[in-house]
């Protein structure tokens, strides 16, 4: 089999994404207080029970009166005051005005607010100025939303969403439960940050980036102990992950003598969905289901693990929270330099996006080795090159992902 045939036998990025999403079913809903719902995914559509505002309200500070009596220099007898939360109980008759403040209910009989800059008040009278704006400065009932207006699920709740839901008078919401993700770094070469590594060891790093990504996407990350390169040790840590909604291993998914994840997981009953995909970085990706729980085996190289996290792990978490638009969103940018022809595997190149007139400009870093965290830290985008993409000249429009 030629190298190209070997690549053709690998699963494509799109097919791999479809398979991991097939493993990722929405979790159950739970009630949460509105105060704690930011960033959660709304599981049930919420409906407003009343109009907002529920009454005609003043849009400006000024004087409420009958619009038919308005003309430059007209005089009105001051009949009272209306403030937010303290309406005027009486009715505004011809030749009368009520001092009113923004948000206060319009008094009966009044249909216009003259802003305070266009009037003067003296000795219990309001005198209109020579120049009057035409606006009535009144917010009609339901001008923001009417009773029966929906905020539809599923939806990740933003800060403005919470304000809207509060205005709809909903203090408790039904949201999808946060996915609990067990993160298992593997390998005798790893120690945790702050420990003293031997000369042949390195510090575990991938799990901290992945944990941050998981939590930013609405999940709960649980860092498990580093699994050693023994079947018994790995089996023990996998057993510790019981109760998680998703198990993510880092490293140990290749074909070396110490790459034990697939074999040990299968001995525990894992049903493998696929192994290896036609992309770089991240070829040795694995996925399946272990005792009914989705499992994702990420490569051990830092960049490979984090890039695969963006492409596969985050979409899984979105799907598990009930969202439907979960796939990575590709944007378009202008290549700032010439790009050489790509090989048969899809390539996600670390790059920098800079604003420009029209489309932004994107520059791929010269060094693309999958172990270089400094390059990944400096990147704010992944320039996507499809398999066998021909050379692209400077100025070509190319797809990218934000990271």
Secondary structure in CASP SS format (residue, H / E / C, confidence):
PFRMAT SS
TARGET T0000
AUTHOR 0000-0000-0000
METHOD secondary structure of the structure
MODEL  1
X C 1.00
X C 1.00
X H 1.00
X H 1.00
X H 1.00
X H 1.00
X H 1.00
X H 1.00
X C 1.00
X C 1.00
X E 1.00
X C 1.00
X H 1.00
X H 1.00
X H 1.00
X H 1.00
X H 1.00
X H 1.00
X H 1.00
X H 1.00
X H 1.00
X H 1.00
X C 1.00
X C 1.00
X C 1.00
X C 1.00
X C 1.00
X C 1.00
X E 1.00
X E 1.00
X E 1.00
X E 1.00
X E 1.00
X H 1.00
X H 1.00
X H 1.00
X C 1.00
X C 1.00
X C 1.00
X C 1.00
X E 1.00
X E 1.00
X C 1.00
X C 1.00
X C 1.00
X E 1.00
X E 1.00
X C 1.00
X C 1.00
X C 1.00
X C 1.00
X E 1.00
X C 1.00
X C 1.00
X C 1.00
X C 1.00
X E 1.00
X E 1.00
X C 1.00
X C 1.00
X C 1.00
X E 1.00
X E 1.00
X E 1.00
X E 1.00
X C 1.00
X H 1.00
X H 1.00
X H 1.00
X C 1.00
X C 1.00
X C 1.00
X C 1.00
X C 1.00
X E 1.00
X E 1.00
X E 1.00
X E 1.00
X E 1.00
X E 1.00
X E 1.00
X E 1.00
X E 1.00
X C 1.00
X C 1.00
X E 1.00
X C 1.00
X C 1.00
X C 1.00
X C 1.00
X E 1.00
X C 1.00
X C 1.00
X C 1.00
X C 1.00
X E 1.00
X E 1.00
X E 1.00
X E 1.00
X E 1.00
X C 1.00
X C 1.00
X C 1.00
X C 1.00
X E 1.00
X C 1.00
X C 1.00
X E 1.00
X C 1.00
X C 1.00
X C 1.00
X E 1.00
X E 1.00
X E 1.00
X E 1.00
X H 1.00
X H 1.00
X H 1.00
X E 1.00
X E 1.00
X E 1.00
X E 1.00
X C 1.00
X C 1.00
X E 1.00
X E 1.00
X E 1.00
X E 1.00
X C 1.00
X C 1.00
X C 1.00
X C 1.00
X C 1.00
X C 1.00
X C 1.00
X C 1.00
X C 1.00
X E 1.00
X E 1.00
X C 1.00
X C 1.00
X C 1.00
X C 1.00
X C 1.00
X E 1.00
X C 1.00
X C 1.00
X C 1.00
X C 1.00
X E 1.00
X E 1.00
X C 1.00
X C 1.00
X C 1.00
X E 1.00
X E 1.00
X C 1.00
X C 1.00
X H 1.00
X H 1.00
X H 1.00
X H 1.00
X H 1.00
X H 1.00
X H 1.00
X H 1.00
X H 1.00
X C 1.00
X C 1.00
X C 1.00
X C 1.00
X E 1.00
X E 1.00
X E 1.00
X E 1.00
X E 1.00
X C 1.00
X C 1.00
X C 1.00
X E 1.00
X E 1.00
X E 1.00
X E 1.00
X E 1.00
X E 1.00
X E 1.00
X C 1.00
X C 1.00
X C 1.00
X E 1.00
X E 1.00
X C 1.00
X C 1.00
X C 1.00
X C 1.00
X C 1.00
X C 1.00
X C 1.00
X C 1.00
X C 1.00
X C 1.00
X E 1.00
X E 1.00
X C 1.00
X C 1.00
X H 1.00
X H 1.00
X H 1.00
X H 1.00
X H 1.00
X H 1.00
X H 1.00
X H 1.00
X H 1.00
X H 1.00
X H 1.00
X C 1.00
X C 1.00
X C 1.00
X E 1.00
X E 1.00
X E 1.00
X E 1.00
X C 1.00
X C 1.00
X C 1.00
X E 1.00
X C 1.00
X C 1.00
X C 1.00
X H 1.00
X H 1.00
X H 1.00
X H 1.00
X H 1.00
X H 1.00
X H 1.00
X H 1.00
X H 1.00
X H 1.00
X C 1.00
X C 1.00
X C 1.00
X C 1.00
X C 1.00
X E 1.00
X E 1.00
X E 1.00
X E 1.00
X E 1.00
X C 1.00
X C 1.00
X C 1.00
X C 1.00
X C 1.00
X C 1.00
X C 1.00
X C 1.00
X C 1.00
X C 1.00
X H 1.00
X H 1.00
X H 1.00
X H 1.00
X H 1.00
X H 1.00
X H 1.00
X C 1.00
X C 1.00
X C 1.00
X E 1.00
X E 1.00
X E 1.00
X E 1.00
X E 1.00
X C 1.00
X E 1.00
X C 1.00
X E 1.00
X E 1.00
X C 1.00
X C 1.00
X C 1.00
X C 1.00
X C 1.00
X E 1.00
X E 1.00
X E 1.00
X E 1.00
X E 1.00
X C 1.00
X C 1.00
X E 1.00
X E 1.00
X E 1.00
X E 1.00
X E 1.00
X E 1.00
X C 1.00
X C 1.00
X C 1.00
X H 1.00
X H 1.00
X H 1.00
X H 1.00
X H 1.00
X H 1.00
X H 1.00
X H 1.00
X H 1.00
X H 1.00
X H 1.00
X H 1.00
X H 1.00
X H 1.00
X H 1.00
X H 1.00
X H 1.00
X H 1.00
X H 1.00
X C 1.00
X C 1.00
X C 1.00
X C 1.00
X C 1.00
X C 1.00
X C 1.00
X C 1.00
X C 1.00
X C 1.00
X E 1.00
X E 1.00
X E 1.00
X E 1.00
X E 1.00
X C 1.00
X C 1.00
X C 1.00
X E 1.00
X C 1.00
X C 1.00
X C 1.00
X C 1.00
X C 1.00
X C 1.00
X E 1.00
X E 1.00
X E 1.00
X E 1.00
X E 1.00
X E 1.00
X E 1.00
X E 1.00
X E 1.00
X C 1.00
X C 1.00
X C 1.00
X C 1.00
X C 1.00
X C 1.00
X E 1.00
X E 1.00
X E 1.00
X E 1.00
X C 1.00
X C 1.00
X C 1.00
X C 1.00
X C 1.00
X C 1.00
X C 1.00
X C 1.00
X H 1.00
X H 1.00
X H 1.00
X H 1.00
X H 1.00
X H 1.00
X C 1.00
X C 1.00
X E 1.00
X E 1.00
X E 1.00
X E 1.00
X E 1.00
X C 1.00
X C 1.00
X C 1.00
X C 1.00
X C 1.00
X C 1.00
X E 1.00
X C 1.00
X C 1.00
X C 1.00
X C 1.00
X E 1.00
X E 1.00
X E 1.00
X E 1.00
X E 1.00
X E 1.00
X C 1.00
END
